Amino acid sequence: MSITYPDNKTSVSNSAAQDNTPFVFPKGDYTYSIKSIDFKTYSTGTQGIEIELEGYYQSGKTFRCFDRVFLTENAMWKLDQLLGGLGVSKRPESELELHGLIGREGSAIMGPNDDGYPKVLRYAEANMPEDRWAEVGPPPMETSDDVPF
């Protein structure tokens, strides 16, 4: 079976052969949504959370970014940073609660990892608390001059 190319050429163009510049993810502020998040125990016995993010370029195109949060005393800052950036004030206590984070949106400073692919450098703080009504308080009392008591 032969392969037919759409441009009907069989040789490589000179410009394509000379373009050996690898892609490097540009550092910047990006919004993202959580596509998947799972609890995992690694072969070392360390527990952690694996996260798949769908990031958004300003053009609207999307990209994937993978992150891990190890559940060790020295790494709790990263878990708190992630959760705070999603507007969550309480750490998940079960896998069900952890999976409840899927679809939530946040923003982060991202840059290239050693291979040039997206890497979270820092999760940004959320703009509003999880419970938006917590800071509002009860409605004002209505008073009227014709109240009979």
C-alpha positions as a printed NumPy array, in Angstrom:
array([[  0.   ,   0.   ,   0.   ],
       [  1.468,   3.357,  -0.963],
       [  1.079,   6.618,   0.918],
       [ -0.37 ,   9.585,  -0.947],
       [  0.454,  13.005,   0.486],
       [ -1.989,  15.91 ,   0.044],
       [  0.66 ,  18.088,  -1.657],
       [  1.719,  15.2  ,  -3.965],
       [  5.386,  15.711,  -3.029],
       [  7.735,  12.934,  -2.001],
       [ 10.69 ,  15.   ,  -0.792],
       [ 11.066,  17.048,   2.378],
       [ 11.063,  20.803,   1.86 ],
       [ 14.257,  22.645,   2.834],
       [ 12.512,  24.973,   5.283],
       [ 10.972,  22.082,   7.229],
       [ 14.268,  20.194,   7.365],
       [ 16.121,  23.229,   8.738],
       [ 13.522,  24.127,  11.363],
       [ 14.802,  22.143,  14.328],
       [ 13.716,  24.626,  16.985],
       [ 11.843,  22.697,  19.685],
       [  8.618,  24.018,  21.15 ],
       [  9.041,  25.696,  24.536],
       [  5.889,  26.565,  26.483],
       [  5.752,  30.339,  27.104],
       [  5.835,  31.471,  30.744],
       [  2.843,  33.526,  31.856],
       [ -0.484,  33.714,  33.673],
       [ -3.015,  31.141,  32.514],
       [ -6.509,  30.147,  33.523],
       [ -7.295,  26.461,  33.805],
       [ -9.95 ,  23.971,  34.769],
       [ -9.383,  20.667,  36.525],
       [-10.03 ,  17.791,  34.104],
       [ -9.088,  14.964,  36.477],
       [ -7.755,  14.654,  39.996],
       [ -6.92 ,  11.381,  41.712],
       [ -5.46 ,  10.166,  44.99 ],
       [ -2.434,   7.9  ,  44.56 ],
       [  0.017,   5.932,  46.672],
       [  3.425,   5.808,  44.98 ],
       [  5.82 ,   2.845,  45.044],
       [  7.809,   4.608,  47.792],
       [  4.731,   4.587,  50.018],
       [  4.292,   8.362,  49.714],
       [  0.728,   9.452,  49.108],
       [ -0.167,  12.188,  46.689],
       [ -2.626,  13.733,  44.307],
       [ -2.236,  13.659,  40.535],
       [ -3.917,  16.481,  38.644],
       [ -4.671,  17.009,  34.97 ],
       [ -5.371,  20.627,  34.086],
       [ -6.803,  22.024,  30.889],
       [ -5.154,  25.398,  30.411],
       [ -6.33 ,  28.199,  28.157],
       [ -4.165,  30.369,  25.928],
       [ -5.408,  33.944,  25.426],
       [ -6.394,  32.909,  21.893],
       [ -8.875,  30.428,  23.38 ],
       [ -6.916,  27.342,  22.393],
       [ -6.347,  24.787,  25.117],
       [ -3.384,  22.797,  26.381],
       [ -2.851,  20.043,  28.955],
       [ -0.723,  20.399,  32.059],
       [ -0.052,  17.661,  34.592],
       [  0.85 ,  18.294,  38.216],
       [  1.444,  16.296,  41.381],
       [  0.982,  17.278,  44.992],
       [  2.748,  14.999,  47.44 ],
       [  1.017,  14.622,  50.788],
       [  4.054,  15.175,  52.971],
       [  4.501,  17.752,  55.71 ],
       [  6.922,  19.782,  53.593],
       [  4.562,  19.888,  50.598],
       [  1.29 ,  20.917,  52.251],
       [  1.891,  24.497,  51.102],
       [  1.326,  23.362,  47.498],
       [ -1.951,  21.616,  48.345],
       [ -3.159,  24.708,  50.207],
       [ -2.072,  26.918,  47.296],
       [ -4.013,  24.745,  44.823],
       [ -7.156,  24.605,  46.977],
       [ -7.002,  28.314,  47.855],
       [ -6.672,  29.14 ,  44.17 ],
       [ -9.869,  27.209,  43.511],
       [-11.703,  29.089,  46.265],
       [-11.816,  26.066,  48.584],
       [-11.173,  26.69 ,  52.276],
       [-11.286,  23.067,  53.525],
       [ -9.06 ,  20.181,  52.48 ],
       [-10.927,  17.23 ,  50.926],
       [-11.437,  14.381,  53.413],
       [-12.362,  11.694,  50.882],
       [-11.786,  10.775,  47.258],
       [-15.39 ,  11.757,  46.572],
       [-14.694,  15.284,  47.858],
       [-11.443,  15.323,  45.877],
       [-13.326,  14.399,  42.691],
       [-15.725,  17.251,  43.473],
       [-12.929,  19.597,  42.383],
       [-13.232,  18.417,  38.762],
       [-14.487,  21.263,  36.602],
       [-13.418,  24.001,  39.003],
       [-11.47 ,  26.85 ,  37.472],
       [ -8.487,  28.794,  38.684],
       [ -5.413,  30.582,  37.446],
       [ -1.723,  29.901,  37.768],
       [  1.654,  31.101,  36.691],
       [  2.964,  28.43 ,  34.354],
       [  6.209,  27.999,  32.535],
       [  8.196,  25.323,  30.742],
       [  9.499,  22.206,  32.47 ],
       [ 12.901,  20.753,  31.533],
       [ 11.412,  19.305,  28.339],
       [  9.627,  22.534,  27.329],
       [  6.123,  21.38 ,  28.287],
       [  3.72 ,  23.28 ,  30.607],
       [  4.459,  23.203,  34.325],
       [  2.669,  24.971,  37.187],
       [  5.079,  27.36 ,  38.882],
       [  2.535,  28.831,  41.303],
       [ -1.218,  28.579,  41.755],
       [ -2.853,  32.003,  42.036],
       [ -5.17 ,  33.043,  44.835],
       [ -8.889,  32.911,  44.08 ],
       [-10.74 ,  36.17 ,  43.55 ],
       [-13.738,  35.177,  45.64 ],
       [-14.379,  32.795,  48.531],
       [-16.044,  29.404,  48.004],
       [-19.125,  30.525,  49.941],
       [-19.863,  33.881,  48.328],
       [-22.711,  34.565,  50.712],
       [-20.641,  34.092,  53.876],
       [-19.403,  37.683,  53.759],
       [-22.773,  39.191,  52.878],
       [-24.559,  38.41 ,  56.144],
       [-28.3  ,  38.529,  56.831],
       [-30.543,  40.972,  54.972],
       [-31.181,  44.31 ,  56.684],
       [-34.212,  44.484,  58.944],
       [-37.111,  46.344,  57.463],
       [-38.644,  48.886,  59.769],
       [-41.738,  50.906,  59.354],
       [-43.281,  53.696,  61.4  ],
       [-46.684,  52.031,  61.362],
       [-45.643,  48.82 ,  63.172],
       [-48.366,  48.251,  65.83 ],
       [-46.022,  47.219,  68.665]])
